[in-house]
Amino acid sequence: MTDTPLPLSLRREGDGLRIEWSDGISTFATWRTLRTACPCATCNDERGKPKNPFRVLSAREVEAGAPTPTAMQTIGQYAYKITWNDGHDTGIYPLALLRSLA
């Protein structure tokens, strides 16, 4: 069991996610913050590499525009899996990470 409080409610609010926690704290993180902090192995690997200024965006990336979730699924009582409008869906966000990103 973790010391991280449990979320009582999660809701879209403007350009991000509002979470009401069991300890009475309310946090907010933008979708861009959440997408950028994706904890999957691929994203972690990409964060460790220098950015290629000449990288060509895929048609899907261009069409997706600003990061927006298309689905959010609970993973046990410890995390949420977010599916993004760019098709990315391998990030599992532990509660402690969601709390720290706000």
C-alpha positions in Angstrom: 0.0 0.0 0.0 1.2 3.5 -0.8 1.1 6.7 1.3 -0.3 8.6 -1.7 -3.9 9.6 -1.0 -6.6 8.1 -3.3 -8.5 10.1 -5.9 -12.1 10.8 -5.0 -12.9 12.3 -8.4 -11.2 13.0 -11.7 -12.7 15.4 -14.2 -11.8 17.3 -17.4 -11.4 21.0 -16.6 -10.4 23.4 -19.4 -7.1 22.1 -20.9 -6.4 19.5 -18.2 -7.3 17.1 -15.4 -8.6 18.1 -12.0 -8.2 15.5 -9.2 -9.9 15.7 -5.8 -7.8 13.6 -3.4 -8.9 11.8 -0.2 -6.8 14.1 1.9 -8.8 17.2 0.8 -6.2 18.5 -1.7 -7.3 19.4 -5.2 -4.7 19.2 -8.0 -4.7 20.2 -11.6 -2.4 19.2 -14.4 -2.6 20.3 -18.1 -2.9 17.6 -20.7 0.4 18.7 -22.2 2.1 18.2 -18.9 0.7 14.8 -18.5 1.5 13.7 -22.1 5.1 15.1 -21.8 5.6 13.2 -18.6 4.3 9.8 -20.0 6.1 7.2 -17.9 6.3 4.4 -20.6 9.6 3.0 -21.6 9.5 4.5 -25.1 8.8 8.0 -23.8 11.5 7.6 -21.1 14.0 6.6 -23.8 13.0 9.5 -26.0 13.5 12.0 -23.1 17.1 10.9 -22.8 18.0 11.7 -26.4 18.8 15.1 -27.9 15.9 16.6 -29.9 16.2 16.3 -33.6 15.2 19.7 -35.0 14.7 18.2 -38.5 12.4 15.3 -37.4 9.4 15.1 -39.8 6.1 14.8 -38.0 3.8 11.9 -39.0 0.4 12.7 -40.5 -1.2 11.4 -37.3 0.9 13.7 -35.1 0.0 16.7 -37.3 -3.7 15.8 -37.2 -3.8 15.2 -33.5 -2.9 18.8 -32.6 -2.7 19.6 -28.9 -2.5 16.5 -26.6 -5.9 15.4 -25.5 -6.9 12.1 -23.9 -9.5 9.9 -25.7 -9.8 7.4 -22.9 -8.7 6.9 -19.3 -8.8 3.5 -17.6 -8.1 2.6 -14.0 -5.3 0.1 -13.3 -6.1 -1.5 -10.0 -6.1 1.1 -7.2 -2.7 2.5 -8.0 -2.7 4.0 -11.5 -4.5 5.2 -14.6 -3.8 4.3 -18.3 -4.3 7.3 -20.6 -5.0 6.9 -24.4 -4.0 10.0 -26.3 -5.4 11.6 -29.5 -2.0 10.9 -31.1 -2.6 7.2 -30.7 -0.2 6.7 -27.8 -1.6 4.4 -25.1 1.2 2.6 -23.3 1.7 5.1 -20.4 0.5 3.9 -17.0 0.4 6.9 -14.6 0.8 5.9 -10.9 -1.1 8.0 -8.4 2.1 9.4 -7.0 3.1 10.7 -10.4 -0.3 12.2 -11.0 -0.1 13.9 -7.6 3.5 15.2 -8.3 2.7 16.7 -11.7 0.1 19.1 -10.4 
